[in-house]
Amino acid sequence: MNISITTYSGPQIEPYLASVAHLRIQVFRAYPYLYDGDPDYECAYLQTYLQHDDAIVVIARDGDEIIGASTAIPMVAETDNVKAPFLAAGYDIDQVYYFGESVLNDNYRRQGIGVGFFEHRERKARALGRFHWLTFCGVVRPENHPDRPAEYLPLDHFWRRRGFQATDLYCTMSWKEITEAEESDKRMRFWVKEVVNG
């Protein structure tokens, strides 16, 4: 394998949006998201990253093949449902950098690529110089969820090793699961890390 990880921003992002959309649909179809992806929605959603100068898309390749992607954007550019719990808790959202998602093909997991995604996004936040908090959210599922695979391991330990802590901040996002006839709301929990400069 010849793995590389590269960060793109601004107009550099556009050539990779279709690949990121495809990866999101493929990877998020599995538990815990069970996402029944829609290509048109994906393309519209990802346009947000083209519209903000400080947004990034991090691309992982094996040679010339794109095998993973990760995103980040200032929270001020996010939707109201993402911003609301931070505003209610008294955060200055101008100082919050939001990690959108990371998606990686199954065959390339546990090889340090996920760590690289976090490092590249944190490096961007530090370089911008105005962010005090990093955050992302993950879907909340009960341990006895009927579609939970026996071998499933939550990512909580991995996230804590990156310096993130679970919070009491939650939002709701809506998508159609592979077993649903239509979209339904899902509860998402935020994890936060303080940026210490100097």
C-alpha positions as CSV (number, residue, x, y, z in Angstrom):
1,M,0.0,0.0,0.0
2,N,1.1,3.6,-0.7
3,I,-1.1,5.6,1.6
4,S,-1.2,9.4,1.4
5,I,-3.4,12.0,3.3
6,T,-3.9,15.4,1.8
7,T,-5.9,18.5,2.9
8,Y,-7.8,20.6,0.4
9,S,-9.7,23.8,0.9
10,G,-11.6,26.3,-1.2
11,P,-11.9,25.6,-5.0
12,Q,-9.5,22.6,-4.5
13,I,-12.3,20.7,-2.8
14,E,-14.7,20.6,-5.8
15,P,-13.0,17.7,-7.8
16,Y,-13.4,15.4,-4.8
17,L,-17.0,16.0,-3.8
18,A,-18.4,13.1,-5.9
19,S,-15.9,10.7,-4.3
20,V,-16.7,12.0,-0.8
21,A,-20.5,11.6,-1.5
22,H,-19.9,8.0,-2.7
23,L,-17.9,7.1,0.4
24,R,-20.4,8.6,2.7
25,I,-23.2,6.6,1.2
26,Q,-21.1,3.4,1.3
27,V,-19.6,3.7,4.8
28,F,-22.6,5.2,6.6
29,R,-24.9,2.4,5.4
30,A,-23.3,0.2,8.0
31,Y,-24.2,0.3,11.8
32,P,-24.5,2.6,13.7
33,Y,-25.8,5.0,11.1
34,L,-27.7,2.6,8.8
35,Y,-28.0,5.4,6.3
36,D,-29.9,4.8,3.1
37,G,-28.0,7.4,1.2
38,D,-29.2,9.7,-1.5
39,P,-26.7,11.0,-4.1
40,D,-28.6,14.2,-4.8
41,Y,-28.8,15.1,-1.1
42,E,-25.1,14.3,-0.7
43,C,-24.0,16.6,-3.5
44,A,-26.1,19.4,-2.1
45,Y,-24.9,18.9,1.4
46,L,-21.2,18.9,0.5
47,Q,-21.6,22.2,-1.4
48,T,-21.3,23.9,2.0
49,Y,-17.6,23.0,2.1
50,L,-17.1,24.9,-1.1
51,Q,-18.8,28.0,0.2
52,H,-16.6,28.7,3.2
53,D,-12.9,29.6,2.9
54,D,-11.9,27.8,6.1
55,A,-13.6,24.5,5.4
56,I,-11.5,21.6,4.5
57,V,-11.8,18.1,3.0
58,V,-9.0,15.7,3.9
59,I,-8.5,12.9,1.3
60,A,-6.8,9.5,1.9
61,R,-5.5,7.6,-1.1
62,D,-3.9,4.3,-1.7
63,G,-1.8,5.2,-4.7
64,D,-4.3,7.0,-7.0
65,E,-7.4,5.4,-5.4
66,I,-9.4,7.5,-3.0
67,I,-10.2,5.3,0.0
68,G,-11.3,7.7,2.7
69,A,-12.3,11.3,3.4
70,S,-12.8,13.6,6.4
71,T,-14.3,17.1,6.6
72,A,-14.2,20.1,8.9
73,I,-15.8,23.6,8.9
74,P,-16.2,26.6,11.3
75,M,-19.3,26.0,13.3
76,V,-20.7,29.4,12.3
77,A,-21.2,27.8,8.8
78,E,-23.2,24.9,10.2
79,T,-26.9,24.4,10.4
80,D,-29.0,25.8,13.3
81,N,-29.6,22.4,14.9
82,V,-25.8,21.9,15.2
83,K,-25.2,25.4,16.6
84,A,-28.1,25.5,19.0
85,P,-26.8,23.4,21.9
86,F,-23.5,25.3,21.9
87,L,-25.2,28.7,21.9
88,A,-27.5,27.5,24.7
89,A,-24.5,26.3,26.7
90,G,-22.8,29.7,26.4
91,Y,-20.1,28.9,23.8
92,D,-18.8,31.5,21.4
93,I,-19.4,29.6,18.2
94,D,-16.9,31.8,16.4
95,Q,-14.3,29.9,18.4
96,V,-15.6,26.4,17.6
97,Y,-14.3,24.3,14.7
98,Y,-16.6,21.5,13.7
99,F,-15.4,18.1,12.4
100,G,-18.1,16.9,10.1
101,E,-17.4,13.3,9.5
102,S,-14.7,10.7,8.6
103,V,-15.4,7.9,6.2
104,L,-12.9,5.1,5.4
105,N,-13.2,1.9,3.4
106,D,-13.3,-1.2,5.6
107,N,-10.0,-2.7,4.3
108,Y,-8.0,0.3,5.4
109,R,-9.1,0.6,9.1
110,R,-6.8,0.2,12.1
111,Q,-3.8,1.5,10.1
112,G,-3.5,5.0,11.4
113,I,-5.5,6.7,8.7
114,G,-8.3,7.8,11.2
115,V,-5.6,9.3,13.4
116,G,-4.3,11.2,10.4
117,F,-7.8,12.6,9.7
118,F,-8.0,14.0,13.2
119,E,-4.4,15.4,13.0
120,H,-5.0,17.1,9.7
121,R,-8.2,18.8,10.9
122,E,-6.7,19.9,14.2
123,R,-3.7,21.3,12.4
124,K,-6.0,23.4,10.2
125,A,-7.9,24.7,13.2
126,R,-4.7,25.7,14.9
127,A,-3.3,27.3,11.8
128,L,-6.4,29.5,11.5
129,G,-5.5,30.8,15.0
130,R,-9.0,31.8,16.2
131,F,-10.5,28.5,17.4
132,H,-10.6,27.5,21.1
133,W,-12.8,24.3,20.7
134,L,-12.9,21.3,18.4
135,T,-16.1,19.3,18.3
136,F,-17.9,16.5,16.4
137,C,-21.0,14.5,17.1
138,G,-21.9,10.8,16.9
139,V,-25.2,9.0,16.8
140,V,-26.6,7.6,20.0
141,R,-27.7,4.0,19.8
142,P,-28.9,1.7,22.6
143,E,-26.6,-1.3,23.4
144,N,-29.5,-3.7,22.6
145,H,-30.2,-2.1,19.1
146,P,-31.5,-5.0,16.9
147,D,-29.1,-4.2,14.1
148,R,-26.0,-3.9,16.2
149,P,-23.4,-6.5,14.9
150,A,-21.9,-8.8,17.6
151,E,-18.4,-7.6,16.7
152,Y,-19.2,-3.9,16.8
153,L,-16.8,-1.7,18.8
154,P,-17.8,1.9,19.7
155,L,-15.3,4.5,18.8
156,D,-15.4,6.2,22.3
157,H,-11.9,4.9,23.3
158,F,-10.4,6.1,20.0
159,W,-12.0,9.5,20.4
160,R,-10.8,9.9,24.0
161,R,-7.2,9.0,22.9
162,R,-7.5,12.0,20.5
163,G,-8.2,14.2,23.5
164,F,-12.0,14.5,23.1
165,Q,-14.5,14.2,25.9
166,A,-18.1,13.3,25.7
167,T,-20.5,16.2,26.7
168,D,-24.0,16.6,27.7
169,L,-24.7,18.5,24.5
170,Y,-27.0,16.9,22.0
171,C,-28.7,17.7,18.7
172,T,-31.1,15.9,16.4
173,M,-30.4,15.0,12.8
174,S,-32.8,13.3,10.4
175,W,-32.1,10.7,7.8
176,K,-33.7,7.6,6.3
177,E,-32.4,4.3,7.6
178,I,-32.1,1.2,5.3
179,T,-35.0,-0.3,7.2
180,E,-37.2,2.8,7.2
181,A,-39.9,4.0,4.7
182,E,-39.0,7.6,5.4
183,E,-36.7,9.8,7.4
184,S,-36.7,9.9,11.2
185,D,-34.9,12.0,13.9
186,K,-31.8,10.6,15.5
187,R,-30.1,11.9,18.6
188,M,-26.5,13.0,18.2
189,R,-24.0,13.5,21.1
190,F,-21.2,16.0,20.9
191,W,-17.6,15.4,21.9
192,V,-15.4,18.4,22.6
193,K,-11.6,19.1,22.8
194,E,-10.1,22.4,24.0
195,V,-7.4,23.8,21.7
196,V,-4.4,24.9,23.8
197,N,-2.0,27.1,21.8
198,G,1.6,27.9,22.6
